[in-house]
Amino acid sequence: MIRTKATIFITIMLLAAAFVSGCAAPNELNIGYQPSTHQIAHMTAMEKGWWAEDLAPFGIEVINEFEFPTGAPEMTSMLAGDLDIAYVGAAPVISALSRGLDAKIVAGVQTQGSNLVVRPEINYTGPQDLKGLKIATFPAGTIQDTLLRSWLEENNIDPEVDLDILAMGPGDAITAISAGQVDAVFLPHPAPTIIEIEGNGVSVLASGEMSPDHACCVLVVSGELIRENPDMVEQIVSTHIKATEYNKDNIDEASEIFAAKTGWEVEKVDKSLADWDGIWISDPNLIVDSTVDYTTIQYGLGYIDKPLNQEDIFDLSFFEAVMG
């Protein structure tokens, strides 16, 4: 189902992009996101009408949302000027910034929350058992790709020689492991739980075990919006905080909102949120060090030309202003 829905939404996004020249019209905002439980804050703010209500005083009449399978195409769209705001992994933001993206991370969204899942017939006892296998994960430069490759190297496994890493979105990866076309996947939730429930894999490692408290999803705002309408950016951060805290206090409703948005059965989403090691956050200070560390990892992997620093990546002033 994710594969079908993702394909539909990508098609919609591409068609819409044909009519978008640079950022949205002055009375519109374009928001990108992914169909992951990592990013329910956006979905809740959209479902509750908070984006529309909170941004109306700034002249915003239309909120356009665009779904992406992974952070790589989402950041390509933001680089093209087609997104004002993005819920996306910190790692693809780094890759995009190194390619000239004019934007900053203004809030955290979530930490940890991905799992390594292997086919049931594979006897996994440790990293060395992955040698010779085919593993599907998100494309190069994403959180999952960056974490997986770094973790493999830390365990003396050459990701270019000792196994085969295939770049896939969540729908294709679920289909691939279900059909036995890959031996394992490393994906964000709810995909790991879906695979387990359907009997096509076993979760053997959470991403927090690979890298405790690692940064995952973040809230990114275009540099143009930051410079030209900082008061609205402050409100965007405030609305995100409101949605994040609401989800933490009303997890059952958050699960229902996600299920309705994506088409997954709410029982499966409930189990995913019970099983995962993810934590919804809004404070960007919690992920500064981890995110800056990603730049060193990506530089070592050859994804970027040089490591970035905190000032290259973050603008903490909006969160600090909201928290007062």
Sequence and secondary structure as in RCSB ss.txt:
>XXXX:A:sequence
MIRTKATIFITIMLLAAAFVSGCAAPNELNIGYQPSTHQIAHMTAMEKGWWAEDLAPFGIEVINEFEFPTGAPEM
TSMLAGDLDIAYVGAAPVISALSRGLDAKIVAGVQTQGSNLVVRPEINYTGPQDLKGLKIATFPAGTIQDTLLRS
WLEENNIDPEVDLDILAMGPGDAITAISAGQVDAVFLPHPAPTIIEIEGNGVSVLASGEMSPDHACCVLVVSGEL
IRENPDMVEQIVSTHIKATEYNKDNIDEASEIFAAKTGWEVEKVDKSLADWDGIWISDPNLIVDSTVDYTTIQYG
LGYIDKPLNQEDIFDLSFFEAVMG
>XXXX:A:secstr
 HHHHHHHHHHHHHHHHTT  SS  TTEEEEEE SSGGGHHHHHHHHTTHHHHHHGGGT  EEEEEE SSHHHHH
HHHHTT  SEEEEEHHHHHHHHHTT  EEEEEE EE  EEEEE TTS   SGGGGTT EEEES TTSHHHHHHHH
HHHHTT  TTTTSEEEE  HHHHHHHHHTTSSSEEEEETTHHHHHHHTTS EEEEEHHHHSTT B EEEEEEHHH
HHH HHHHHHHHHHHHHHHHHHHH HHHHHHHHHHHH   HHHHHHHHHH   EE   GGGGHHHHHHHHHHHHH
HTSSSS   HHHHB  HHHHHHH 
